[in-house]
Amino acid sequence: MAKKFIDVMDTTFRDGFQSVFGGRVLMDDFFPAVEAAKMAGINHFEFGGGARFQSLYFYLREDAFEMMDRFRKIVGPDANLQTLARGVNTVMLDTGSKELIDLHAKMFKKHGTNTIRNFDALNDVENLKYSAERITHHGLKHEAAITMMDLPPGCHGAHTVEFYEKTLRDILDSGLPFDSICFKDASGTSNPQKVFETIKMARKLLGEDTHIRLHTHETAGVSVAAYMAALEAGVDGIDMAANPVSGGTAQPDILTMLHATKGMNYDLGGLELGKILTYEKELQSCLADYFVPPEATKVSPIMPFSPMPGGALTANTQMMRDNGILDKFPEVIAAMQEVVEKGGYGTSVTPVSQFYFQQALNNVMQGPWEAIAPGYGRMVLGYFGKTPVAPDPEIVKIASEKLNLLPTTEKALDLADADPAKSLESWINKLKEENIEITEENIFIAAACHDKGIAFLKGEGELNVRKISQMEEDCKGKGERKEMSGNYTVVVDGQKFSVQVAEGSGDVQVVAVEGEAAVAAPTPNAPISDGVEIKALLPGSVWKIVANPGQSLNEGDVIMILESMKMEIDVVAPTGGVLKSINVATNDKVVEGQVVAVIG
């Protein structure tokens, strides 16, 4: 009897990169490995979409559409190239209008995509309907995804086999078009028995002719067991990655699964051990200079308590490294359990996983529920769709007060479509204002990435790649004293101070993070005078300065906006008065506790 053929999608160049490097891998560095994967017989790749779309513009000064075109040229016309989309969010920072959702499908088809896996983190089928229609309209295969995870202990009401069956029946009843069904567990927390029962349920409901897939991560240490359970239950396809971006926070390694299924009645994509070894050796060579975060290679037994998907975990730890607060990571992960419990049990996958993380970060850095992350607040208020269970009423009340928004039951797509800022015309006008060429690609880049997309299109994008050779060079300093500028945190006699360091003979400002301002050399922007010091609550950068020195302000007026951990954070006047000074400039990096303004 012939072995059952299992379709294998290689996630190395999308989810693997996202889960290990936060998506920050330059295309010319990894393209030789794509050629090696092709030579190894791999014909199904995840090659773009999801957070990997934005990461090219945010950190790499690269164009995702160019990357996709070049990828297609390497693998040839017959390979199945797949991307990841988030329903009404597609690959954008926020929900999109119908015009932008259509443009997403059109552009991804134009640039080499065959299949789009499409999910909604809330499992709200209303959020999948229109995107599914446009994906199929533009000639792409639509893989409808149901998102999975295990709930923290003691939580009930969602993420059971019965919940997934209801979601699948909602998909079928809605009539939305699909070519395959995927059960997607981005945090890798679903227990294998639930996986087995879920796939069995889906097979019974869908029949033998529908292609069913499972996607999971090794983050919680049960991915191989989950895949084995899915295979036993009758799954048709699984996702795997190649070393060194496999295991840990990513998918199981191709070689691991080939080993795990030895002697069994499964043919994993016709792949051969020797050819995969050659491919992985080439990939290891391509990525040898990239810094692999230690957390990306580990599994965590506490992950089911605070589900965090691999792709978001390393992206967040990289940002925490950049902002000098990585020591807070264990506290933030621990704080996530309460955030999940009170947030309505949306699946911990982008964008909801980022909402969870941002709110947990706020709860750690600023005190429990003292500040509401905009995404989290809008989610519990209903602006992204219907959560699996109703959020905690007290949290809904706090979010409404903090964000000055009323709860809503309107469909997320209708809200987005009614927003003029999300129209094609709005983004065309933005490109005109910036003297940027009007193309459909540029419109979508701007709409998906906002100011960072505009910066990329103007040639001003940020390059932020962690390579070992550069890190060593920075540390070595070629044996000479190097001038250092920027913001640093130092501890003197047990007290933490934020220190601004300027090159050469520049002025230095020292601010006590946990106490009154220390004596400092005066600077034009930080006069020593009576007044109320306004401090940054989180590390980040100054995105926009709204008020000017000398301006009269009321309590609560916005003075400036900081960008921190993918959040825009308003810095507001704690009391009424005259703004005496702005102590920072646009794009300056700030640290926690740094004085950014003085009001008197």
C-alpha positions as CSV (number, residue, x, y, z in Angstrom):
1,M,0.0,0.0,0.0
2,A,1.4,3.4,-1.0
3,K,2.2,5.8,1.8
4,K,-0.1,8.8,2.3
5,F,1.5,11.9,0.7
6,I,1.7,14.8,3.1
7,D,2.2,18.2,1.6
8,V,5.0,20.0,3.3
9,M,5.3,23.8,3.3
10,D,8.7,25.2,4.1
11,T,8.2,28.2,6.4
12,T,11.9,29.0,6.7
13,F,11.9,32.2,4.8
14,R,8.8,33.7,6.4
15,D,7.7,32.3,9.7
16,G,11.2,30.9,10.5
17,F,12.8,34.3,9.9
18,Q,10.0,36.0,11.9
19,S,10.2,33.6,14.8
20,V,14.0,33.7,15.2
21,F,15.1,37.1,13.9
22,G,12.0,39.2,14.2
23,G,11.9,39.1,10.4
24,R,15.2,41.0,10.0
25,V,17.1,39.0,7.4
26,L,18.4,40.7,4.2
27,M,17.3,39.1,0.9
28,D,20.8,38.9,-0.7
29,D,22.0,37.0,2.4
30,F,19.4,34.2,2.2
31,F,18.7,33.8,-1.5
32,P,21.4,31.2,-2.0
33,A,19.5,29.0,0.6
34,V,16.3,29.4,-1.5
35,E,18.2,27.9,-4.4
36,A,19.4,25.1,-2.2
37,A,15.9,24.4,-1.0
38,K,14.7,24.2,-4.6
39,M,17.5,21.7,-5.4
40,A,16.4,19.7,-2.3
41,G,13.0,19.1,-3.9
42,I,11.0,21.6,-1.9
43,N,8.2,23.1,-4.0
44,H,5.9,24.8,-1.4
45,F,7.2,27.8,0.4
46,E,5.8,30.5,2.7
47,F,7.7,33.4,1.3
48,G,6.0,36.6,2.6
49,G,3.1,38.3,4.2
50,G,2.3,38.6,7.9
51,A,4.8,40.6,10.0
52,R,7.5,39.8,7.5
53,F,5.9,42.2,5.0
54,Q,6.4,45.2,7.3
55,S,9.8,44.1,8.7
56,L,11.5,44.8,5.4
57,Y,10.3,48.4,5.4
58,F,10.7,48.9,9.1
59,Y,14.2,47.5,9.6
60,L,15.9,46.4,6.3
61,R,15.4,49.2,3.8
62,E,14.1,46.6,1.4
63,D,11.0,46.3,-0.7
64,A,8.8,43.3,0.0
65,F,7.4,43.2,-3.5
66,E,10.9,43.2,-5.0
67,M,11.9,40.4,-2.6
68,M,8.8,38.4,-3.7
69,D,9.6,38.9,-7.4
70,R,13.2,37.7,-6.9
71,F,12.1,34.7,-4.9
72,R,9.7,33.6,-7.7
73,K,12.5,33.9,-10.2
74,I,14.7,31.6,-8.2
75,V,12.2,28.8,-7.6
76,G,10.5,29.0,-11.0
77,P,6.9,29.2,-12.2
78,D,5.7,25.9,-10.8
79,A,6.4,26.4,-7.1
80,N,3.5,27.0,-4.7
81,L,4.4,30.3,-3.0
82,Q,2.2,31.2,-0.1
83,T,1.7,34.3,2.1
84,L,-0.1,35.0,5.4
85,A,-2.9,37.5,5.8
86,R,-5.0,38.6,8.7
87,G,-8.6,39.1,7.3
88,V,-9.6,42.7,7.5
89,N,-6.1,43.6,8.5
90,T,-4.4,41.8,5.6
91,V,-0.7,42.8,6.4
92,M,-1.5,46.2,7.7
93,L,-1.1,47.8,11.1
94,D,-4.8,48.3,11.4
95,T,-8.0,47.2,9.8
96,G,-8.3,48.1,6.1
97,S,-11.1,49.5,4.0
98,K,-12.5,47.4,1.1
99,E,-10.3,49.3,-1.3
100,L,-7.1,48.4,0.6
101,I,-8.2,44.8,1.1
102,D,-8.7,44.4,-2.6
103,L,-5.4,46.1,-3.4
104,H,-3.6,43.6,-1.0
105,A,-4.9,40.6,-3.0
106,K,-4.2,42.3,-6.3
107,M,-0.6,43.3,-5.4
108,F,0.3,39.9,-3.9
109,K,-1.0,38.1,-7.0
110,K,1.0,40.4,-9.2
111,H,4.2,39.7,-7.3
112,G,4.2,35.9,-7.4
113,T,1.8,34.6,-4.8
114,N,-0.3,31.5,-5.4
115,T,-2.0,30.9,-2.1
116,I,-2.9,33.2,0.8
117,R,-3.5,31.7,4.2
118,N,-6.1,34.0,5.8
119,F,-7.0,34.1,9.5
120,D,-8.8,36.3,12.0
121,A,-7.2,36.3,15.5
122,L,-10.7,36.6,17.1
123,N,-12.1,33.7,14.9
124,D,-14.8,36.2,13.9
125,V,-15.9,34.9,10.5
126,E,-17.3,38.2,9.5
127,N,-13.7,39.4,9.3
128,L,-12.8,36.8,6.7
129,K,-15.7,37.2,4.2
130,Y,-14.6,40.1,2.1
131,S,-10.9,39.3,2.1
132,A,-11.7,35.7,1.0
133,E,-13.9,37.1,-1.8
134,R,-11.1,39.4,-3.1
135,I,-8.4,36.7,-2.8
136,T,-10.3,34.3,-5.0
137,H,-11.4,37.2,-7.3
138,H,-7.8,37.9,-8.2
139,G,-7.1,34.3,-9.0
140,L,-5.4,33.2,-5.8
141,K,-6.1,30.1,-3.7
142,H,-7.7,30.9,-0.4
143,E,-6.7,28.9,2.7
144,A,-9.1,29.8,5.4
145,A,-7.5,29.4,8.8
146,I,-9.0,28.8,12.3
147,T,-6.6,30.0,15.0
148,M,-5.9,27.8,18.0
149,M,-4.2,27.9,21.4
150,D,-4.8,26.4,24.9
151,L,-6.3,28.7,27.5
152,P,-4.4,29.4,30.7
153,P,-5.5,27.0,33.6
154,G,-8.8,27.8,35.1
155,C,-10.1,29.6,31.9
156,H,-13.1,28.3,30.1
157,G,-15.5,29.3,27.3
158,A,-13.4,29.1,24.1
159,H,-10.6,27.2,22.4
160,T,-12.1,23.8,22.7
161,V,-12.9,21.3,20.0
162,E,-16.5,22.4,20.2
163,F,-15.5,26.1,19.8
164,Y,-13.4,25.2,16.7
165,E,-16.3,23.2,15.3
166,K,-18.7,26.1,15.7
167,T,-16.1,28.4,13.9
168,L,-15.8,25.9,11.1
169,R,-19.5,25.6,10.7
170,D,-19.7,29.4,10.7
171,I,-17.2,29.4,7.8
172,L,-19.3,26.9,5.9
173,D,-22.6,28.6,6.6
174,S,-21.2,32.0,5.5
175,G,-20.5,30.7,2.0
176,L,-17.1,32.3,1.8
177,P,-14.9,30.6,-0.8
178,F,-11.9,28.5,0.3
179,D,-9.6,25.9,-1.3
180,S,-8.2,24.5,2.0
181,I,-8.6,24.8,5.7
182,C,-5.8,25.3,8.1
183,F,-5.7,25.1,11.9
184,K,-3.1,27.6,13.0
185,D,-1.5,27.5,16.4
186,A,1.0,30.4,16.5
187,S,1.9,29.9,20.2
188,G,2.3,26.1,19.9
189,T,0.2,25.6,23.1
190,S,-2.6,23.4,21.9
191,N,-2.4,20.0,23.5
192,P,-1.9,17.0,21.1
193,Q,-5.2,15.3,22.2
194,K,-7.2,18.4,21.3
195,V,-5.3,18.6,18.0
196,F,-6.3,15.0,17.2
197,E,-9.9,15.5,18.1
198,T,-10.1,18.8,16.2
199,I,-8.6,17.3,12.9
200,K,-11.0,14.3,13.3
201,M,-13.9,16.7,13.7
202,A,-12.9,18.7,10.7
203,R,-12.4,15.7,8.5
204,K,-15.9,14.4,9.4
205,L,-17.4,17.8,8.7
206,L,-15.5,18.5,5.4
207,G,-15.2,15.1,3.9
208,E,-12.2,13.4,2.4
209,D,-11.7,15.8,-0.6
210,T,-11.0,19.0,1.4
211,H,-7.3,19.7,2.1
212,I,-6.7,20.1,5.9
213,R,-3.5,21.5,7.3
214,L,-2.0,22.1,10.8
215,H,0.5,24.9,11.6
216,T,2.2,25.0,15.0
217,H,5.4,26.1,16.7
218,E,7.8,24.4,19.1
219,T,7.5,27.3,21.6
220,A,5.8,25.1,24.3
221,G,7.7,21.9,23.4
222,V,4.8,19.8,22.0
223,S,4.9,20.6,18.3
224,V,6.2,17.2,17.1
225,A,3.6,15.4,19.3
226,A,0.9,17.8,17.9
227,Y,2.0,17.0,14.3
228,M,2.0,13.2,15.0
229,A,-1.5,13.5,16.5
230,A,-2.7,15.5,13.4
231,L,-1.2,12.9,11.0
232,E,-3.0,10.1,12.9
233,A,-6.2,12.1,12.6
234,G,-5.9,12.4,8.9
235,V,-4.3,15.8,8.2
236,D,-3.1,16.4,4.6
237,G,-0.4,19.0,5.2
238,I,2.0,20.3,7.8
239,D,4.5,23.2,8.0
240,M,8.2,22.8,8.8
241,A,11.3,24.9,8.8
242,A,15.1,24.3,8.3
243,N,17.9,24.7,10.8
244,P,19.0,27.2,12.2
245,V,15.5,28.8,12.1
246,S,13.6,25.7,13.2
247,G,12.6,24.4,16.6
248,G,12.5,26.9,19.5
249,T,10.1,29.6,18.7
250,A,9.7,28.4,15.1
251,Q,8.3,25.2,13.4
252,P,9.7,21.7,13.9
253,D,12.8,21.0,11.8
254,I,12.2,19.1,8.5
255,L,14.9,16.6,9.5
256,T,13.2,16.1,12.9
257,M,9.9,15.3,11.3
258,L,11.4,13.0,8.7
259,H,13.0,11.1,11.7
260,A,9.8,11.1,13.7
261,T,7.8,9.5,10.9
262,K,10.4,6.8,10.0
263,G,8.7,3.4,9.4
264,M,5.3,5.0,9.3
265,N,2.8,5.2,6.5
266,Y,3.5,8.9,5.6
267,D,5.5,10.4,2.7
268,L,6.5,13.9,3.8
269,G,6.6,15.8,0.5
270,G,8.8,13.2,-1.1
271,L,11.8,14.8,0.8
272,E,15.0,13.0,1.2
273,L,17.3,13.2,4.3
274,G,20.5,13.7,2.3
275,K,19.2,16.6,0.1
276,I,17.7,18.3,3.2
277,L,21.1,18.0,5.0
278,T,22.7,19.8,2.0
279,Y,20.0,22.5,2.1
280,E,20.3,23.1,5.8
281,K,24.1,23.3,5.5
282,E,23.7,26.1,3.0
283,L,21.2,27.9,5.1
284,Q,23.5,27.8,8.1
285,S,26.2,29.3,6.1
286,C,24.0,32.1,4.8
287,L,22.9,33.0,8.4
288,A,26.2,32.4,10.1
289,D,26.7,36.1,10.8
290,Y,23.2,36.7,12.2
291,F,22.8,37.0,16.0
292,V,20.4,34.3,17.2
293,P,18.6,35.5,20.3
294,P,19.0,32.9,23.1
295,E,15.2,32.9,23.6
296,A,14.7,31.9,20.0
297,T,16.3,28.5,20.6
298,K,14.4,27.5,23.7
299,V,11.1,26.0,24.6
300,S,9.2,27.2,27.6
301,P,7.0,25.0,29.8
302,I,5.2,28.1,31.1
303,M,4.0,29.2,27.6
304,P,0.5,27.6,28.0
305,F,0.0,29.9,31.0
306,S,0.9,33.0,29.0
307,P,0.6,32.1,25.3
308,M,3.0,34.1,23.1
309,P,3.6,33.1,19.5
310,G,7.1,32.5,18.4
311,G,7.0,35.2,15.6
312,A,5.9,37.8,18.1
313,L,8.1,36.6,21.0
314,T,11.5,37.3,19.3
315,A,10.2,40.5,17.6
316,N,9.3,41.8,21.0
317,T,12.5,40.7,22.7
318,Q,14.5,42.4,19.9
319,M,12.6,45.6,20.5
320,M,13.2,45.3,24.3
321,R,16.9,44.8,23.6
322,D,16.8,47.9,21.4
323,N,15.2,49.9,24.2
324,G,17.3,48.5,27.1
325,I,14.5,46.8,29.0
326,L,15.0,43.1,28.2
327,D,15.3,42.4,31.9
328,K,11.6,43.1,32.2
329,F,10.7,40.2,29.8
330,P,9.9,37.5,32.4
331,E,7.6,39.9,34.2
332,V,5.8,40.8,31.1
333,I,5.3,37.2,30.1
334,A,3.9,36.5,33.6
335,A,1.6,39.4,33.3
336,M,0.1,38.2,30.1
337,Q,-2.1,35.6,31.8
338,E,-4.3,38.2,33.4
339,V,-4.4,40.2,30.1
340,V,-5.6,37.1,28.2
341,E,-8.1,36.2,30.8
342,K,-9.7,39.6,30.8
343,G,-9.4,40.3,27.1
344,G,-12.0,37.9,25.8
345,Y,-9.8,35.0,24.7
346,G,-8.8,36.2,21.3
347,T,-6.1,33.8,19.9
348,S,-2.6,34.9,20.7
349,V,-1.5,35.5,17.1
350,T,-0.9,38.8,15.3
351,P,-2.3,41.4,15.9
352,V,-3.9,40.1,19.2
353,S,-0.7,38.7,20.5
354,Q,0.9,42.1,20.2
355,F,-2.1,43.7,21.9
356,Y,-1.6,41.2,24.8
357,F,2.1,41.9,25.0
358,Q,1.7,45.7,24.9
359,Q,-0.9,45.6,27.6
360,A,1.2,43.3,29.8
361,L,4.2,45.6,29.2
362,N,2.1,48.6,30.3
363,N,0.9,46.7,33.4
364,V,4.5,46.0,34.4
365,M,6.0,49.3,33.6
366,Q,3.2,51.7,34.6
367,G,1.1,49.6,37.1
368,P,-1.8,47.3,36.5
369,W,-4.4,48.8,34.2
370,E,-3.0,52.4,34.7
371,A,-2.5,52.7,31.0
372,I,-4.4,50.9,28.2
373,A,-2.5,49.9,25.1
374,P,-4.5,51.3,22.1
375,G,-4.8,48.0,20.3
376,Y,-5.8,46.1,23.4
377,G,-8.3,48.8,24.4
378,R,-9.9,48.9,20.9
379,M,-10.1,45.1,20.9
380,V,-12.1,44.8,24.2
381,L,-14.3,47.7,23.0
382,G,-15.2,45.7,19.8
383,Y,-13.4,47.7,17.1
384,F,-11.6,44.6,15.7
385,G,-14.7,42.4,15.8
386,K,-16.4,40.1,18.3
387,T,-14.1,38.4,20.8
388,P,-14.8,34.7,21.5
389,V,-16.2,35.6,25.0
390,A,-17.2,38.9,26.4
391,P,-14.2,40.8,27.9
392,D,-14.1,41.7,31.6
393,P,-16.7,44.5,32.1
394,E,-14.3,46.5,34.4
395,I,-11.6,46.4,31.7
396,V,-14.0,47.5,29.1
397,K,-15.0,50.4,31.3
398,I,-11.3,51.4,31.9
399,A,-10.5,51.1,28.2
400,S,-13.5,53.3,27.3
401,E,-12.4,56.0,29.8
402,K,-8.7,55.9,28.9
403,L,-9.2,55.9,25.1
404,N,-12.3,58.1,25.1
405,L,-14.1,55.6,23.0
406,L,-17.5,53.9,23.4
407,P,-17.9,50.2,22.9
408,T,-19.2,49.1,19.5
409,T,-20.9,46.2,17.9
410,E,-20.5,47.4,14.4
411,K,-18.6,45.2,12.0
412,A,-14.8,45.9,11.8
413,L,-15.0,46.1,8.0
414,D,-17.8,48.7,8.1
415,L,-16.0,50.8,10.6
416,A,-12.8,50.8,8.4
417,D,-14.7,51.4,5.2
418,A,-16.3,54.5,6.7
419,D,-13.0,56.0,7.7
420,P,-11.7,58.5,5.1
421,A,-8.1,58.0,6.3
422,K,-8.3,54.4,5.1
423,S,-9.4,55.2,1.5
424,L,-7.1,55.0,-1.5
425,E,-7.6,58.7,-2.1
426,S,-6.2,59.5,1.3
427,W,-3.0,57.6,0.7
428,I,-2.7,58.9,-2.9
429,N,-2.9,62.4,-1.5
430,K,-0.3,61.5,1.1
431,L,2.1,60.3,-1.6
432,K,1.5,63.5,-3.5
433,E,2.3,65.6,-0.5
434,E,5.6,63.8,-0.1
435,N,6.4,64.0,-3.8
436,I,6.5,60.2,-4.1
437,E,5.6,58.4,-7.3
438,I,2.0,57.2,-7.4
439,T,2.0,53.4,-8.0
440,E,-0.3,50.8,-6.6
441,E,2.7,49.3,-4.8
442,N,3.6,52.6,-3.2
443,I,0.0,53.2,-2.2
444,F,-0.1,49.9,-0.4
445,I,3.3,50.3,1.2
446,A,2.2,53.6,2.7
447,A,-1.1,52.3,3.8
448,A,0.4,49.2,5.4
449,C,3.4,50.8,7.1
450,H,2.2,54.5,7.6
451,D,5.1,56.9,8.4
452,K,7.7,54.1,8.2
453,G,6.4,53.2,4.8
454,I,6.7,56.8,3.7
455,A,10.2,57.1,5.2
456,F,11.2,54.0,3.1
457,L,9.8,55.4,-0.1
458,K,11.7,58.6,0.5
459,G,14.9,56.7,1.0
460,E,15.0,57.4,4.7
461,G,14.2,53.9,6.1
462,E,16.0,52.5,9.1
463,L,18.6,49.7,8.9
464,N,18.5,47.6,12.0
465,V,20.0,44.1,11.5
466,R,21.9,42.3,14.3
467,K,25.0,40.8,12.8
468,I,27.7,39.2,15.0
469,S,30.6,40.8,13.0
470,Q,29.1,44.3,13.5
471,M,28.4,43.7,17.2
472,E,32.0,42.6,17.7
473,E,33.3,45.6,15.8
474,D,31.1,47.9,17.9
475,C,32.5,46.4,21.1
476,K,36.1,46.2,20.0
477,G,36.3,49.8,18.8
478,K,39.6,48.9,17.1
479,G,41.5,49.4,20.4
480,E,40.6,53.1,20.6
481,R,38.4,55.1,22.9
482,K,35.1,55.7,21.0
483,E,32.9,58.7,21.6
484,M,29.4,57.4,22.6
485,S,26.3,59.4,22.2
486,G,22.8,58.4,23.2
487,N,20.8,57.5,26.4
488,Y,22.1,55.2,29.1
489,T,20.9,54.0,32.4
490,V,23.4,53.8,35.3
491,V,23.0,52.9,38.9
492,V,24.8,54.9,41.7
493,D,24.4,53.8,45.3
494,G,21.4,51.8,44.4
495,Q,19.6,54.6,42.6
496,K,18.9,54.5,38.9
497,F,19.8,57.5,36.7
498,S,19.1,58.2,33.1
499,V,22.1,59.7,31.4
500,Q,22.1,61.6,28.1
501,V,25.6,61.4,26.6
502,A,26.7,63.7,23.7
503,E,29.8,63.4,21.6
504,G,32.9,65.5,22.2
505,S,32.2,68.5,24.5
506,G,28.5,68.3,24.2
507,D,26.3,68.9,27.3
508,V,25.3,66.1,29.5
509,Q,21.9,65.7,31.2
510,V,21.4,63.4,34.2
511,V,17.9,62.6,35.5
512,A,17.1,60.5,38.5
513,V,14.7,57.8,37.3
514,E,13.4,56.9,40.7
515,G,13.5,60.3,42.6
516,E,14.0,64.0,42.1
517,A,16.1,65.4,39.3
518,A,19.8,65.3,40.0
519,V,22.1,68.2,39.5
520,A,23.0,68.6,35.8
521,A,24.8,70.9,33.5
522,P,22.2,73.3,32.1
523,T,21.3,73.0,28.4
524,P,19.1,75.2,26.3
525,N,16.3,72.6,26.2
526,A,16.4,71.6,29.9
527,P,16.5,74.8,32.0
528,I,16.8,74.3,35.8
529,S,13.8,76.1,37.1
530,D,10.7,75.6,39.1
531,G,8.1,73.5,37.3
532,V,6.6,70.0,37.0
533,E,9.0,67.6,35.2
534,I,7.2,65.3,32.7
535,K,8.9,62.0,32.3
536,A,8.8,59.2,29.7
537,L,7.0,56.2,31.1
538,L,8.5,53.8,28.6
539,P,11.7,53.8,26.6
540,G,11.3,54.6,22.9
541,S,11.7,57.4,20.4
542,V,10.0,60.8,20.0
543,W,7.6,60.4,17.1
544,K,5.9,63.8,17.1
545,I,6.0,67.0,19.2
546,V,2.6,68.6,19.4
547,A,3.0,71.5,21.8
548,N,5.5,74.4,21.8
549,P,7.3,76.1,24.7
550,G,5.3,79.1,26.0
551,Q,2.0,77.5,25.1
552,S,-0.7,77.4,27.7
553,L,-2.0,73.9,28.3
554,N,-4.9,72.3,30.1
555,E,-4.6,69.1,32.1
556,G,-4.6,66.2,29.7
557,D,-3.5,68.1,26.7
558,V,-1.0,66.1,24.5
559,I,2.5,67.5,24.5
560,M,4.2,64.9,22.3
561,I,3.8,61.4,21.1
562,L,6.4,58.7,21.7
563,E,6.7,55.5,19.8
564,S,7.6,52.5,21.9
565,M,7.2,48.7,21.2
566,K,4.9,49.4,18.2
567,M,2.7,51.7,20.3
568,E,2.1,55.4,20.0
569,I,2.1,56.8,23.5
570,D,0.7,60.3,24.3
571,V,2.7,62.3,26.7
572,V,0.1,64.6,28.3
573,A,0.2,67.6,30.7
574,P,-0.3,66.3,34.2
575,T,-1.7,69.7,35.2
576,G,-2.7,73.0,33.6
577,G,0.0,75.6,33.1
578,V,2.5,77.1,30.6
579,L,4.9,74.7,28.8
580,K,8.3,75.9,29.9
581,S,10.5,73.6,27.9
582,I,10.6,70.6,25.5
583,N,13.7,68.7,26.4
584,V,13.9,66.4,23.4
585,A,13.7,66.6,19.6
586,T,11.8,64.5,17.0
587,N,13.4,61.1,16.5
588,D,15.4,61.3,19.8
589,K,15.7,58.1,21.7
590,V,14.4,58.3,25.3
591,V,14.7,56.0,28.3
592,E,12.2,55.2,31.0
593,G,12.1,58.1,33.5
594,Q,13.8,60.7,31.3
595,V,12.5,64.2,31.6
596,V,11.0,65.1,28.2
597,A,9.3,68.4,29.1
598,V,8.7,70.8,32.0
599,I,5.4,72.6,32.7
600,G,5.0,75.4,35.2
